[in-house]
Amino acid sequence: MNTIIVADQTHVRLTRLAARHRNARGVGMQLVGLLGSQAENLLERLPDPVKMGLEGATARALESAMDVASASRTARLPDTSDWLTRAITLGTGAVGGLGGLPSALAELPVTTTVLLRAIQGIAQEHGINPQTPEGRAACLQVFAAAGPLEADDGTDLSFLTLRLTLSGSAVSKAIAAVAPRLSMVLGQKLAAQSVPLLGAAAGAATNYVFTSYYQDMARVQFGLMQLSQETGRPVEALVDDLRALLSAPRAR
C-alpha cells in the first residue's frame, strides 16, 4: 500500500513539474509574438565581431556572475521573490535596450548575475546548497536549457542529465559545458534588444521572459533532484517519466 501511495505522490509531483516546464515554453512564445517576424534569424542581425566573441563573453559573464552571486549569499543578503527578480531584470533590460547593442552588451553580465542569484535561491528552497561545488555546478547547469526563443517540442530535457565532473574544478567545467549553448540564447536576447524602434521596450520584455523562463526551469531541475533524493530513484529515470508526460497528448 505504501509503495502505491509513494508512486502516486511521485506522479502528482511530476505532473506539476511537467506543467511548469510547459509554462516555461509558453513565455517564449509570448516573446516571439511580441517581436513578430523580427524574431526570425535574430542572430544574423548581430555584427560578426559580436557573434564571434559571444561564447567568450558568455563564459566571462558566467564567471563574474558566479563570484558576485555567491558573495551576496555569503553576505547573507536575502533572496528576492520571483516577481521582484523579474522586476529587477525588467529594469536592467530596459536600460540596456536604451543604447542599442553597446548598452545591451554592458547589461548582459548584470542580468546574468541577477538570474544566477535567483537560481541559487531556488536551489536552496529545494534543499540543495548552492555554495558546494556540486550545488554551484547544478545552478550553472540550469542555463544549459534551451532558451525561450528556441523552437522545439518542449521535450528536450538533456540539460537535466548533463554530466559534469564534481570536483574542485566543477564550476570551470560547468561553465565550459554551458557557455556554448547559453551564448546562442543570449545572442538572441542581444539581437532582440537591438531591434530598431523597440529599444528599451524590447530589452524589458526579453529580460522579463528570460527571467520567468529560467526560474521555471530551475524549479523543474531542482524539483527532480529533490524528488530523486526523497524516493531513491535516479534523476535519469525521473527525467524519462517527465519526458513521457510532456509527450503525451493533453486532455481537452
Secondary structure as UniProt FT lines:
FT   HELIX           2..35
FT   HELIX           36..39
FT   TURN            40..41
FT   HELIX           42..45
FT   HELIX           48..74
FT   TURN            75..76
FT   HELIX           82..98
FT   HELIX           101..125
FT   TURN            126..127
FT   TURN            130..131
FT   HELIX           133..141
FT   HELIX           142..144
FT   TURN            148..149
FT   HELIX           158..161
FT   TURN            168..169
FT   HELIX           170..193
FT   TURN            196..198
FT   HELIX           199..231
FT   HELIX           235..247
//
